[in-house]
Amino acid sequence: MLIDEGHRSQGGENSIRMEQALPKAAFVAFTGTPLLKDDKTTNKFGSIVHAYTMQRAVEDRTVTPLLYEERVPDLDVNERAIDAWFDRITEGLSDEQKTDLKKKFAKRGQVYGADDRIRLIAYDIAHHFDKNIGETLKGQLCCDSKASAIKYKRFLDEIGLFESAVVMSSPDTREGNTSVDEASMPEVSKWWKENVEGGDEKTYTQHLIDRFKNDPKLKLLIVVDKLLTGFDEPRNAVLYIDKPLKGHNLIQAIARVNRLHPDKKFGLLIDYRGILAELDTTIKDYQDLASRTQGGYDINDLEGLYQQMSTEYKRLPQLYKQLWAIFDGVKNKSDTEALKHVLIPRLEERGSDFVDVNLKRREDFYEALTEFASCLKVALQSKTFFDDKSFTDKDRALYKETVKQLSSLRQVVQQESGERVSYDSYAADVKKLLDKHVVGVGVRDAEGVYEVGKMGQPQQPEDWSEDKTRNETDIIRTRVTRMIEQELRDDPYAQEAFSKLLRQAIEEAEKLFDHPLKQYMMFHEFEEQVKARHLDELPDAFDSNKHAQGYYGVFKQNLPEAFALLDEKTQEKWVKLAFDVDNVVSQAVAENSINPQNIEADIRKKLLPMIFAECKGLGGGIDQAKRIVESVVQIVRVGRLDV
């Protein structure tokens, strides 16, 4: 069995399945990517049979030589102003949250996307290409985000020396080093809608590839992750690099410009990101490739490797059991809200302090999930795991689904617990900051004040620390959200109304970000309102009967015109009808307690004539009456059958 692209996806489950289908086959792999000694490809296929190195290819004149030039832009970054801004914008965050946010900024390399930096590089690229690249040749610019690619296109168009085009995936696809979903960035979505007809990514990309090969007007392709591997166009003579590249990805990328063409003596690598050290290290790692061609691994090393994998994946059942033991008290393990409830912070008063009683469980969950996921990752790379009869396909699917489910849960819990700060809420501010040349430094305020007379007393909300107040607010918001989603299922009208009020409360809370106590009091009062199911637009007659209130809400939802102009007398009629419906339901539940399967039929039989009479008086018909009755039956299913 001959395997092409031996470096790609040959260590995963699909590859192992193929081996199982051909148990007696000998596998020989080809790859155009040089290999490190401990690379997965050599683990998979064994020692290298024959190597044809890049240097040998240049000597044989099957590819062009590559020339590298570093042109890192000189930037004036006002670090003091940025630090001052960061302290102001994160005033409400704890030290741990600030550290987490700084890590996110550092990982995303925000300074690289600043407008002035990209404008400067675009100007340099335009003039470098115009002066140094022949009329018949072309180039690529690789950058690290869709937003940066769009900026490059805009600035190159403003300069106007040649035509360029952006090649990227749709906004809702994450690429390369982009950790943030760029679909939330309006400029990316706007560009996509305006430039990709019908949103057909495949057709759009192929059209640009065809133009790049055949249309002399299109000179430069601006790419994010696309066309950096497997894209061969002899006219491609220069690669402008503005993204971090290393290892195999680096070798694959620079090989885009080493194809032979009569007008091309060299392939040019123009580096704006400072990858020289990485390039030097990568090339050095591959220098001894030919000398170790016949080396390979000792058979004892391979046997030890398989034994190690077997020992590892045999732990999966126990690790799985330990992981789910953390949620022993949760009946429905597929209920995300129920799982989250036992993990998010829950503060209890211990003496004069408040303690997060879920902290230990949360830390145990993180550790158990990490260990289980790491073990499964090793297992899925092991052929013996798939041959082992003690594991079924159902087991393997269950383990993978568990990692997916609980990894998503971990992300939500970390966010709601304040252990991670949402980057997206700060992204726009970061962009504005870095797009400015000068940022002022503000006056340093005192870190906080204490009222001595209240020190040592049991704390009231007014006396909580800012962190504790924000945590309590987050917990209430989570609790209220769950209450609306689950406990109000027997009152669709109240559920819809409180959902709208919750969204309004969240919007109002965002405006009160600098006033955490006001945020807490607002959500606390809202929670009490939800518990009481109190809505100003509903009559007080239902204060003691939530079921009748639910049926009244059904009338409001299904007969909006009748309730648009409601006088006192008409309202009393509908209130009475709601209580009548409640009496019918209560009677049906009581009379059919031995045979509960008859409850719904009994309710339909008794209610339909009653509701139809009211609908007919309003000019409605039997279909309208049936919809109302079915809504009542649905309320009974979720809220009354436990009576």
C-alpha atoms as one frame of an Amber mdcrd trajectory, in Angstrom:
protein
   0.000   0.000   0.000   1.550   3.301  -1.147   0.672   6.319   0.994   1.067
   9.818  -0.432   1.406  12.869   1.835   2.819  10.613   4.534   3.184  13.533
   6.949  -0.548  14.313   6.953  -3.166  12.697   9.201  -1.449   9.298   9.294
  -1.391   8.986  13.077  -5.087   9.247  13.779  -8.116   7.006  13.921  -8.881
   6.925  10.171  -5.392   5.672   9.375  -5.653   2.940  11.976  -9.035   1.888
  10.570  -7.419   1.559   7.137  -4.715  -0.693   8.565  -7.364  -2.865  10.162
  -9.092  -3.217   6.789  -5.780  -4.345   5.206  -4.099  -6.307   8.004  -1.496
  -8.021   5.793  -0.478  -5.026   3.686   2.967  -3.417   3.744   2.758   0.382
   3.930   5.280   2.632   2.171   4.878   6.386   2.611   5.946   9.336   0.456
   6.223  12.856   1.830   7.511  16.143   0.489   8.019  17.413   4.035  11.413
  16.727   5.682  11.180  14.686   8.854  12.528  15.081  12.361  13.882  11.889
  13.926  11.088  11.671  16.491   8.419  12.689  14.017   5.067  10.881  13.963
   5.703   9.790  10.375   8.768   7.759  11.313   6.919   6.397  14.338   4.235
   5.248  11.933   6.175   3.941   8.931   9.585   3.121  10.366  12.992   4.231
   9.130  13.557   6.405   6.060  14.186   4.342   2.920  15.426   7.182   0.727
  15.750  10.933   1.190  15.955  13.602  -1.490  16.961  16.787   0.311  16.227
  20.403  -0.544  19.915  21.114  -1.113  20.167  18.163  -3.503  17.112  19.457
  -5.374  18.767  22.877  -5.782  21.992  21.261  -7.000  20.032  19.196  -9.524
  18.222  22.374 -10.621  14.809  20.865 -10.013  13.906  23.848  -7.801  15.186
  27.406  -7.544  17.384  28.603  -4.662  15.666  30.631  -1.948  16.891  34.026
  -0.710  15.810  35.306   2.710  15.618  38.959   3.769  14.445  40.262   7.113
  12.591  43.583   6.994  11.118  43.878  10.488   9.340  47.257  10.850  10.505
  49.714  13.505   7.612  50.492  15.825   7.279  53.052  18.593   5.183  51.346
  21.248   4.254  53.495  24.234   4.339  50.739  26.855   3.687  53.098  29.771
   0.514  54.390  28.151  -0.643  50.863  27.327  -0.077  49.714  30.922  -1.993
  52.718  32.242  -4.862  52.049  29.837  -4.919  48.372  30.783  -5.182  49.207
  34.489  -8.101  51.539  33.813 -10.046  49.236  31.500  -9.627  46.230  33.835
 -10.416  48.149  36.988 -13.175  45.704  37.947 -11.105  42.548  37.522  -9.122
  40.598  40.082  -5.349  40.197  39.765  -5.842  36.647  38.459  -8.311  37.854
  35.820  -5.976  40.645  34.741  -3.138  38.148  34.380  -5.359  35.871  32.299
  -6.367  38.761  30.051  -2.750  39.859  29.573  -1.857  36.316  28.543  -4.608
  36.383  25.941  -3.355  39.694  24.556   0.207  38.371  24.423  -0.828  35.173
  22.658  -2.778  37.045  20.045   0.068  39.462  19.322  -2.301  42.420  19.143
   0.397  44.881  18.134   0.852  43.004  14.855  -2.668  43.927  13.794  -2.364
  47.655  14.515  -3.419  49.821  11.573  -0.207  51.859  11.393   1.980  48.760
  11.383   0.027  47.113   8.564  -0.082  50.371   6.582   3.713  50.677   6.898
   4.330  47.101   5.729   1.793  47.390   2.900   3.669  50.430   1.583   6.969
  48.510   1.769   5.496  45.452   0.024   3.974  47.544  -2.750   7.218  49.304
  -3.594   9.408  46.228  -3.105   7.255  44.202  -5.484   7.010  47.028  -8.018
  10.787  47.556  -8.122  12.145  44.022  -7.714   9.696  41.487  -9.129   9.510
  41.004 -12.864   6.413  41.857 -14.864   5.617  38.186 -15.495   6.045  37.032
 -11.874   3.744  37.088  -8.873   3.778  36.785  -5.091   1.985  35.814  -1.886
   1.560  37.581   1.428   0.747  35.344   4.408  -0.698  36.943   7.537  -2.112
  35.601  10.778  -5.743  36.750  10.781  -8.631  37.544   8.480  -8.861  41.069
   9.888  -5.201  41.738   9.035  -5.636  40.299   5.536  -8.519  42.686   4.873
  -6.454  45.632   6.141  -3.560  44.709   3.859  -5.920  44.578   0.899  -7.367
  48.000   1.757  -3.968  49.685   2.140  -2.520  48.056  -0.996  -5.551  49.251
  -2.953  -4.994  52.787  -1.632  -1.371  52.681  -2.839  -2.617  51.390  -6.182
   0.560  49.970  -7.759  -0.971  46.580  -8.592  -4.000  44.373  -7.964  -4.155
  42.017  -4.986  -6.793  39.601  -3.680  -7.630  38.004  -0.328  -7.956  34.221
  -0.040  -9.437  33.036   3.246 -12.131  30.804   4.659 -15.533  32.041   5.813
 -15.697  34.275   8.916 -17.081  31.481  11.107 -14.001  29.288  10.512 -10.995
  29.629  12.810  -7.658  29.460  11.093  -4.085  28.998  12.182  -3.182  31.085
  15.212  -6.497  32.871  15.393  -7.945  31.973  18.790 -10.903  34.311  18.565
 -13.874  33.530  16.357 -13.589  36.318  13.778 -17.237  35.887  12.781 -17.931
  38.310  15.643 -15.818  40.999  13.949 -18.102  43.173  11.812 -15.396  44.211
   9.338 -14.656  40.555   8.505 -18.303  39.585   8.019 -18.953  42.762   6.028
 -16.012  42.111   3.705 -17.120  38.507   3.161 -20.669  39.509   2.221 -19.458
  42.191  -0.178 -16.781  40.128  -1.933 -17.819  36.471  -1.879 -20.899  36.099
  -4.030 -23.428  33.817  -2.389 -20.897  32.949   0.309 -19.537  30.110  -1.857
 -15.995  29.811  -0.512 -14.909  26.990  -2.830 -15.970  28.772  -6.033 -14.467
  32.072  -4.837 -11.104  30.462  -4.012 -10.881  28.521  -7.263 -11.712  31.660
  -9.258  -8.805  33.530  -7.636  -6.411  30.620  -8.188  -7.339  30.553 -11.880
  -6.851  34.322 -12.139  -3.519  34.139 -10.319  -2.281  31.593 -12.853  -3.727
  33.171 -15.994  -4.536  36.865 -15.440  -1.430  39.128 -15.602  -3.287  41.898
 -13.729  -3.580  39.965 -10.446  -0.116  40.159  -8.871  -0.449  39.252  -5.189
  -2.528  36.789  -3.155  -3.059  37.717   0.501  -3.620  34.480   2.412  -4.303
  33.501   6.008  -3.821  29.731   6.114  -4.934  28.773   2.626  -2.526  28.062
  -0.261   0.527  27.670   1.987   0.696  23.931   1.293   0.172  22.076  -1.964
  -0.250  25.245  -4.048   2.222  25.172  -6.936   2.436  28.079  -9.362   5.828
  28.566 -11.107   5.243  32.337 -11.459   5.034  32.654  -7.673   8.393  34.312
  -6.932   8.122  36.045  -3.554   6.575  35.164  -0.194   6.001  38.103   2.166
   5.753  36.690   5.688   3.753  38.366   8.454   2.796  35.431  10.645   4.662
  33.037  12.945   5.831  29.921  11.094   7.950  27.029  12.297   8.866  23.421
  11.611   6.964  21.636   8.876   4.628  24.575   8.301   7.606  26.835   7.658
   9.195  24.419   5.181   5.879  23.945   3.378   5.277  27.693   3.143   8.677
  28.677   1.746   8.421  25.896  -0.838   5.585  27.862  -2.500   8.181  30.047
  -4.243  10.887  27.564  -5.264   9.247  26.156  -8.411  11.161  26.629 -11.668
  10.228  29.398 -14.113  12.316  30.880 -16.975  12.054  34.411 -15.540  12.862
  33.407 -11.956  16.429  32.923 -10.714  15.543  32.860  -7.025  12.545  32.490
  -4.771  12.405  35.418  -2.329  11.382  35.224   1.335  10.675  38.672   2.793
  10.177  38.419   6.553   8.268  41.096   8.515   7.694  38.904  11.577  11.278
  38.037  12.564  11.311  34.288  11.962  15.024  34.128  11.106  15.934  32.191
  14.259  13.111  29.736  13.645  14.133  29.315  10.012  17.753  28.733  10.985
  16.791  26.158  13.624  14.427  24.330  11.288  16.951  24.082   8.467  19.647
  22.935  10.904  17.387  20.174  12.210  17.074  18.812   8.687  20.760  19.072
   7.701  21.587  15.585   8.925  18.638  14.014   7.098  20.675  12.263   4.414
  23.271  10.976   6.893  20.651   9.180   8.948  18.661   7.850   5.991  19.577
   4.250   6.772  19.450   4.747  10.529  15.924   4.466  11.795  14.906   3.007
  15.138  16.027   0.030  17.095  13.261  -2.578  17.247  13.441  -2.533  21.047
  12.548   1.158  20.998   9.392   0.394  19.023   8.408  -2.432  21.330   8.827
  -0.163  24.304   6.712   2.479  22.628   3.799   0.119  22.019   4.040  -1.249
  25.542   3.915   2.267  26.897   0.799   3.093  24.865  -0.908  -0.114  25.972
  -0.150   0.622  29.598  -1.523   4.125  29.153  -4.823   3.419  27.429  -5.665
   0.579  29.836  -6.211   3.371  32.385  -9.121   4.848  30.395 -12.015   3.004
  32.128 -10.774   3.952  35.587 -10.077   7.557  34.569 -13.545   7.736  32.996
 -15.118   6.484  36.216 -13.132   8.948  38.329 -14.092  11.824  36.049 -17.829
  11.192  36.252 -17.643  10.473  39.995 -17.270  14.227  40.424 -20.893  14.544
  39.256 -22.361  11.721  41.377 -25.157  13.944  42.626 -26.339  14.875  39.125
 -29.092  12.587  37.817 -29.066  13.741  34.186 -25.450  13.697  33.019 -26.416
  15.299  29.691 -27.910  18.350  31.408 -25.224  21.010  31.015 -26.882  23.348
  33.490 -27.036  20.629  36.141 -23.374  19.747  35.615 -22.373  23.393  35.683
 -24.325  23.989  38.878 -22.052  21.751  40.952 -18.930  23.483  39.634 -19.549
  27.232  39.502 -18.737  29.266  42.609 -21.190  28.863  45.481 -20.332  31.051
  48.415 -21.275  30.014  51.940 -20.645  31.969  55.096 -18.038  30.392  57.356
 -17.528  32.545  60.400 -16.920  36.067  59.163 -15.848  34.943  55.684 -17.522
  33.571  52.582 -16.045  30.369  51.164 -16.515  28.911  47.676 -17.680  25.405
  48.599 -17.374  24.238  44.975 -13.738  25.252  44.561 -12.232  21.848  45.470
 -14.681  20.002  43.221 -13.937  22.421  40.370 -10.176  21.892  40.687 -10.651
  18.105  40.832 -12.739  18.321  37.645 -10.063  20.254  35.761  -7.372  17.771
  36.804  -9.465  14.668  36.043 -10.547  15.949  32.624  -6.984  16.852  31.644
  -5.700  13.414  32.625  -8.533  11.585  30.841  -8.193  13.654  27.649  -4.406
  13.169  27.574  -4.786   9.423  28.005  -7.406   9.236  25.243  -5.173  11.238
  22.904  -2.417   8.658  23.328  -4.899   5.806  22.882  -6.264   7.142  19.601
  -2.733   7.119  18.161  -2.241   3.466  19.085  -3.164   0.638  16.721  -3.309
  -1.788  19.632  -6.073   0.320  21.209  -8.281  -0.387  18.196  -7.277  -4.066
  18.121  -7.899  -4.531  21.841 -11.156  -6.507  22.217 -11.730  -5.139  25.709
 -12.701  -1.817  24.075 -15.660  -1.629  21.687 -16.355   1.023  19.062 -19.133
   2.186  21.362 -16.588   2.688  24.163 -14.275   4.686  21.910 -17.147   6.876
  20.671 -18.317   7.420  24.255 -14.851   8.478  25.409 -14.474  10.961  22.544
 -17.935  12.418  23.133 -17.178  12.745  26.855 -14.033  14.779  26.179 -15.966
  16.989  23.779 -18.864  17.504  26.197 -16.797  18.161  29.305 -14.198  20.320
  27.550 -17.026  22.598  26.496 -18.340  22.535  30.066 -14.884  23.422  31.422
 -14.682  26.462  29.159 -18.097  27.700  30.318 -17.313  27.080  33.987 -13.967
  28.871  33.793 -15.668  31.835  32.149 -18.536  32.053  34.635 -16.256  31.431
  37.596 -14.136  34.426  36.656 -11.083  32.213  36.110 -10.917  33.297  32.498
 -11.888  36.668  31.109 -13.742  36.904  27.818 -11.328  38.430  25.352 -14.054
  39.502  22.934 -15.463  42.115  25.306 -12.087  43.896  25.319 -11.088  43.308
  21.682 -12.541  46.536  20.301 -10.827  48.589  23.016  -7.492  46.897  22.336
  -7.819  47.633  18.637  -8.570  51.317  19.272  -5.631  51.596  21.658  -3.093
  50.086  19.301  -4.357  52.082  16.327  -3.396  55.326  18.097   0.085  56.810
  18.095  -0.106  58.352  21.541  -2.113  57.328  24.563  -2.326  59.562  27.614
  -1.466  58.353  31.130  -4.143  58.966  33.738  -3.895  60.152  37.369  -3.221
  57.321  39.823  -6.153  56.835  42.212  -6.082  55.207  45.638  -6.563  51.435
  45.506  -9.527  51.496  47.856 -10.981  52.909  51.084 -12.233  51.228  54.258
 -14.920  52.402  56.671 -13.348  51.641  60.068 -16.641  51.567  61.949 -17.820
  48.546  59.962 -14.637  46.499  60.167 -14.991  43.152  61.964 -18.791  42.997
  61.588 -20.649  40.305  59.588 -20.595  41.461  56.023 -23.636  42.704  54.172
 -23.622  43.120  50.369 -22.652  46.748  50.853 -19.498  45.573  52.633 -18.414
  42.843  50.230 -15.219  43.173  48.273 -15.599  43.991  44.605 -14.562  40.470
  43.564 -17.043  38.854  45.925 -19.839  41.135  44.741 -19.135  40.323  41.111
 -18.997  36.582  41.868 -22.331  36.734  43.690 -23.834  38.613  40.749 -22.579
  35.984  38.299 -24.025  33.204  40.443 -27.426  34.900  40.648 -27.477  35.503
  36.913 -26.719  31.832  36.248 -29.343  30.761  38.773 -32.018  33.056  37.332
 -31.262  31.938  33.784 -31.698  28.313  34.818 -34.859  29.182  36.744 -36.430
  30.804  33.674 -35.413  27.957  31.372 -36.482  25.102  33.651 -38.902  26.221
  36.353 -41.064  28.400  34.090 -41.693  25.724  31.474 -45.224  25.425  32.886
 -45.891  29.102  32.089 -44.786  29.902  28.500 -45.980  33.502  28.730 -44.022
  34.206  31.916 -41.013  32.371  30.480 -41.008  34.576  27.391 -41.631  37.760
  29.375 -38.908  37.077  31.945 -36.465  36.073  29.202 -36.917  39.529  27.688
 -36.547  41.159  31.095 -33.367  39.145  31.710 -31.839  40.396  28.473 -32.745
  43.942  29.482 -31.193  43.385  32.917 -27.981  42.079  31.365 -27.789  45.120
  29.073 -28.413  47.422  32.023 -25.765  45.589  34.060 -23.189  46.203  31.339
 -23.828  49.923  31.717 -23.270  49.540  35.462 -19.952  47.691  35.084 -18.171
  50.193  37.320 -20.863  49.771  40.025 -20.816  46.076  41.021 -23.064  46.570
  44.053 -25.782  48.108  41.881 -25.408  45.165  39.509 -25.831  42.730  42.390
 -28.884  44.482  43.858 -30.535  44.668  40.447 -30.136  40.922  39.809 -31.125
  40.102  43.400 -34.403  42.009  43.018 -34.972  40.442  39.616 -34.484  36.954
  41.071 -37.138  37.648  43.706 -39.486  38.830  40.961 -38.923  35.626  38.975
 -39.457  33.457  42.064 -42.788  35.180  42.675 -43.622  35.103  38.937 -44.723
  38.679  39.350 -45.362  40.556  36.111 -46.943  43.992  36.190 -49.178  43.246
  33.197 -50.886  40.300  34.932 -53.823  40.627  37.386 -53.120  40.244  41.109
 -55.787  37.514  41.274 -53.178  34.934  40.301 -50.754  35.642  43.148 -51.709
  32.394  44.883 -52.325  30.214  41.807 -49.427  29.866  39.373 -51.298  27.281
  37.277 -54.217  29.607  36.554 -51.705  32.353  35.732 -50.098  30.032  33.195
 -53.434  29.386  31.467 -54.188  33.122  31.433 -50.825  33.615  29.738 -51.825
  31.069  27.077 -54.887  33.202  26.307 -52.697  36.331  25.973 -50.270  34.567
  23.617 -52.925  33.048  21.364 -55.472  35.898  21.379 -53.351  39.064  21.163
 -56.093  41.139  19.497 -58.585  40.363  22.258 -56.082  41.456  24.909 -54.919
  44.570  23.067 -57.902  46.621  24.278 -58.865  45.012  27.555 -61.332  46.723
  29.882 -61.869  45.687  33.485 -65.001  43.650  32.799 -63.433  41.697  29.942
 -60.319  41.051  31.992 -62.435  39.591  34.785 -64.020  37.232  32.230 -60.630
  35.896  31.122 -59.428  35.597  34.729 -62.526  33.531  35.546 -61.930  31.352
  32.480 -58.330  30.724  33.587 -59.539  29.529  36.984 -62.215  27.388  35.290
 -59.514  25.764  33.157 -57.478  25.126  36.298 -60.489  23.433  37.921 -60.975
  21.203  34.857 -57.299  20.231  34.873 -57.244  19.554  38.624 -60.360  17.388
  38.320 -58.909  15.433  35.379 -55.646  14.814  37.252 -57.516  13.645  40.362
 -60.028  11.421  38.550 -57.384   9.710  36.418 -54.699   9.234  39.045 -54.881
   5.452  38.630 -54.780   5.690  34.818 -52.704   8.844  34.128 -52.564   8.051
  30.417 -56.202   9.218  30.238 -55.545  12.656  31.753 -54.775  14.490  28.514
 -57.737  12.987  26.641 -60.070  13.963  29.474 -58.728  17.539  29.480 -59.166
  17.886  25.704 -62.708  16.518  25.870 -63.820  18.955  28.587 -61.901  22.065
  27.517 -62.455  22.151  23.754 -66.189  23.105  23.895 -65.474  25.717  26.576
 -62.581  27.352  24.696 -64.290  27.090  21.300 -67.266  29.054  22.625 -64.961
  31.924  23.632 -63.025  31.855  20.348 -66.240  31.822  18.332 -67.427  34.914
  20.169 -64.239  36.674  19.014 -64.678  35.588  15.401 -62.248  32.693  15.714
 -62.692  29.013  14.944 -62.020  25.459  16.006 -58.325  25.536  14.955 -57.650
  28.460  17.258 -59.423  26.677  20.104 -57.403  23.500  19.500 -54.122  25.445
  19.674 -55.092  26.888  23.045 -56.144  23.491  24.399 -52.881  21.889  23.230
 -50.932  24.652  24.968 -52.808  23.858  28.172 -52.055  20.143  27.751 -48.360
  20.955  27.295 -48.370  22.956  30.542 -49.979  19.995  32.299 -47.263  17.670
  30.985 -44.404  19.702  32.410 -46.028  21.192  35.482 -49.026  19.258  36.765
 -48.529  15.519  36.307 -46.468  15.422  39.490 -49.466  16.638  41.531
